[in-house]
Amino acid sequence: MSDNELLQGLRAIVGENGATEAPDALAPHLVDWRKRHVGVADAIVFPRTTEQVADVLRFCAAHAIRVFPQGGNTSVCGGSVPATEGRNIVLALGKMNRILDLNPRNNSMTVQAGCVLADLQEAASKVDRLFPLSLGAEGSCQIGGNIATNAGGTNVVRFGNTRDLVLGLEVVLPDGQIWNGIRTLRKNNSGYDLKNLFIGAEGTLGVVTAAALKLFPKPKSVAAALMGFETVDAAVDEGIRLQGLFPGELVGLELISRSEFEISLRHGHELRNPFPDGVPPWLVLVELASSSVGDALTAQLQDALEAAYESGACQEVVVATSDQHRNEFWRIRHNVTEANGREGMGLTHDIAVPIYTIPAFMERAAAALATHYPQATQVVVGHMGDGNLHYIAMFSHAIWAEVADKAAFQRDLSHRLYDIAAELGGTFSAEHGIGSLHVDEMRVYKNRVEIELMQKIKSLVDPQDMMNPGRVLPS
Ligand SMILES: Cc1cc2nc3c(=O)[nH]c(=O)nc-3n(C[C@H](O)[C@H](O)[C@H](O)COP(=O)(O)OP(=O)(O)OC[C@H]3O[C@@H](n4cnc5c(N)ncnc54)[C@H](O)[C@@H]3O)c2cc1C
């Protein structure tokens, strides 16, 4: 099939303006957010309906064209751009961005996959409900991408991962069949729970076109504070104590190293350092939410943190005095990914370990870095409440430029850290997914039975390997 026939075939399904091969239009969809992964595609298609997605997949299956679904293109593991070779199309979901049903009495909303996460948070808020998924990319990532990657973010400690927020799914299978699994039930034991197969499959088994999502009552009061610690051990001990003190109210528990905090401040527009006497070695950002009105929650948090301060457990406490103050803390936290990109070449690791082993991980990781990569700075930010750390080995651009075999260098460094996580009962991939970047690690760190079972499922659902080939699974 010629390029022109491909384009005409797609346009016959989605209309003249729904597909293009123009290099200018394609370009932003072929490179990832961090500009580290670049792919090729013969065309990009923008379906508006589930039926159009189904027709596109049928058409592509018939002509051996590989399909790479794309949401907000904010993947940080090379998942969102097409492969570097082959006959590919990008299937961009951005025009499927309608809220189909919003039902506060059922605490649910049903939405198309291309809805931007922040828009869904806002829609829920307008009917006095909370959609709790929250992450730095929420202004551009899409719910379909969140579902495909089983995204985590800052509220997992209270509300779980995306998987825990999905009640039902609609998926178009690689052969064009539509599976309508949209339901808003809390209980449904009727055979295999198929939705969980597609959540976290990173588009390798089909295209998520719509989802039914859980909503929660909107909190009436929120309290937040930044705490400073001398050691990571003390920070983790305090985090565990706060989990016990506020089991229903604790919604965020983030760990930040001084190096990361300072990078965020350095590259953040109008960000203010809340610590006048200098940034402590370790920071914990804690947030509570409650359905009770008034200042009681802030007072409770203040009391708990004063006790920690007086006992010497922490060295600094800054309690947010207003919503604006609280937002300032979160702006520093959410700015880290962008700021790290400006700072240098950060090799980021998305590991998770049981929370009580975080100090052991940090001690061993720091020793490995100091011994083998003394040019690197250790930069850490993470969702401490669920044991997920983004451990970044930061190199200056000048040093990175001198590294001859960058892929081998990165693999060697990463595997030293992944080995430590694995020995502590942890994982090399907590929330960002596998994409094209971590396929090698699947081979190394997952067991044979798991991989073979996944490969069997993949070949059953997608026998032609047309959906996101080269992602997630080793061949
Ligand atoms: C600043 C920043 C902060 C971030 N913070 C977090 C964080 O705290 N927690 C976290 O988990 N992640 C985080 N991420 C990573 C990223 O935002 C998430 O992985 C997000 O869920 C991806 O959504 P997206 O719409 O951008 O998907 P994309 O990046 O476009 O795609 C990601 C994967 O999903 C597939 N996909 C997309 N849409 C569909 C669909 N409709 N059907 C089937 N497959 C699909 C793609 O093929 C690809 O494999 C962050 C990224 C950035 C840039």
PDBQT file of the ligand as one rigid body, heavy atoms in Angstrom, charges set to zero:
ROOT
HETATM    1  C1  LIG A 501       5.926  16.466  34.741  1.00  0.00    +0.000 C 
HETATM    2  C2  LIG A 501       5.507  15.024  34.752  1.00  0.00    +0.000 A 
HETATM    3  C3  LIG A 501       5.102  14.449  35.959  1.00  0.00    +0.000 A 
HETATM    4  C4  LIG A 501       4.688  13.100  35.998  1.00  0.00    +0.000 A 
HETATM    5  N1  LIG A 501       4.297  12.588  37.178  1.00  0.00    +0.000 NA
HETATM    6  C5  LIG A 501       3.841  11.314  37.225  1.00  0.00    +0.000 A 
HETATM    7  C6  LIG A 501       3.388  10.759  38.465  1.00  0.00    +0.000 A 
HETATM    8  O1  LIG A 501       3.438  11.381  39.518  1.00  0.00    +0.000 OA
HETATM    9  N2  LIG A 501       2.892   9.502  38.429  1.00  0.00    +0.000 N 
HETATM   10  C7  LIG A 501       2.815   8.760  37.281  1.00  0.00    +0.000 A 
HETATM   11  O2  LIG A 501       2.338   7.625  37.323  1.00  0.00    +0.000 OA
HETATM   12  N3  LIG A 501       3.276   9.261  36.114  1.00  0.00    +0.000 NA
HETATM   13  C8  LIG A 501       3.775  10.499  36.052  1.00  0.00    +0.000 A 
HETATM   14  N4  LIG A 501       4.240  11.005  34.867  1.00  0.00    +0.000 N 
HETATM   15  C9  LIG A 501       4.238  10.168  33.646  1.00  0.00    +0.000 C 
HETATM   16  C10 LIG A 501       2.991  10.368  32.735  1.00  0.00    +0.000 C 
HETATM   17  O3  LIG A 501       2.396  11.608  32.942  1.00  0.00    +0.000 OA
HETATM   18  C11 LIG A 501       1.964   9.295  33.002  1.00  0.00    +0.000 C 
HETATM   19  O4  LIG A 501       2.506   8.057  32.606  1.00  0.00    +0.000 OA
HETATM   20  C12 LIG A 501       0.614   9.505  32.273  1.00  0.00    +0.000 C 
HETATM   21  O5  LIG A 501      -0.276   8.575  32.830  1.00  0.00    +0.000 OA
HETATM   22  C13 LIG A 501       0.676   9.326  30.777  1.00  0.00    +0.000 C 
HETATM   23  O6  LIG A 501      -0.516   9.844  30.188  1.00  0.00    +0.000 OA
HETATM   24  P1  LIG A 501      -0.519  10.403  28.698  1.00  0.00    +0.000 P 
HETATM   25  O7  LIG A 501      -1.918  10.714  28.321  1.00  0.00    +0.000 OA
HETATM   26  O8  LIG A 501       0.457  11.479  28.515  1.00  0.00    +0.000 OA
HETATM   27  O9  LIG A 501      -0.073   9.094  27.887  1.00  0.00    +0.000 OA
HETATM   28  P2  LIG A 501       1.054   8.989  26.771  1.00  0.00    +0.000 P 
HETATM   29  O10 LIG A 501       2.343   9.451  27.314  1.00  0.00    +0.000 OA
HETATM   30  O11 LIG A 501       0.589   9.613  25.508  1.00  0.00    +0.000 OA
HETATM   31  O12 LIG A 501       1.095   7.404  26.565  1.00  0.00    +0.000 OA
HETATM   32  C14 LIG A 501       1.567   6.562  27.575  1.00  0.00    +0.000 C 
HETATM   33  C15 LIG A 501       1.292   5.108  27.164  1.00  0.00    +0.000 C 
HETATM   34  O13 LIG A 501      -0.102   4.861  27.152  1.00  0.00    +0.000 OA
HETATM   35  C16 LIG A 501      -0.540   4.446  25.858  1.00  0.00    +0.000 C 
HETATM   36  N5  LIG A 501      -1.848   5.076  25.641  1.00  0.00    +0.000 N 
HETATM   37  C17 LIG A 501      -2.159   6.388  25.730  1.00  0.00    +0.000 A 
HETATM   38  N6  LIG A 501      -3.478   6.563  25.543  1.00  0.00    +0.000 NA
HETATM   39  C18 LIG A 501      -4.008   5.326  25.327  1.00  0.00    +0.000 A 
HETATM   40  C19 LIG A 501      -5.319   4.840  25.078  1.00  0.00    +0.000 A 
HETATM   41  N7  LIG A 501      -6.366   5.657  25.028  1.00  0.00    +0.000 N 
HETATM   42  N8  LIG A 501      -5.485   3.516  24.913  1.00  0.00    +0.000 NA
HETATM   43  C20 LIG A 501      -4.432   2.663  24.978  1.00  0.00    +0.000 A 
HETATM   44  N9  LIG A 501      -3.172   3.070  25.210  1.00  0.00    +0.000 NA
HETATM   45  C21 LIG A 501      -2.968   4.385  25.385  1.00  0.00    +0.000 A 
HETATM   46  C22 LIG A 501       0.530   4.913  24.895  1.00  0.00    +0.000 C 
HETATM   47  O14 LIG A 501       0.567   4.111  23.744  1.00  0.00    +0.000 OA
HETATM   48  C23 LIG A 501       1.769   4.748  25.764  1.00  0.00    +0.000 C 
HETATM   49  O15 LIG A 501       2.175   3.410  25.764  1.00  0.00    +0.000 OA
HETATM   50  C24 LIG A 501       4.689  12.328  34.802  1.00  0.00    +0.000 A 
HETATM   51  C25 LIG A 501       5.113  12.906  33.602  1.00  0.00    +0.000 A 
HETATM   52  C26 LIG A 501       5.514  14.218  33.572  1.00  0.00    +0.000 A 
HETATM   53  C27 LIG A 501       5.945  14.792  32.254  1.00  0.00    +0.000 C 
ENDROOT
TORSDOF 0
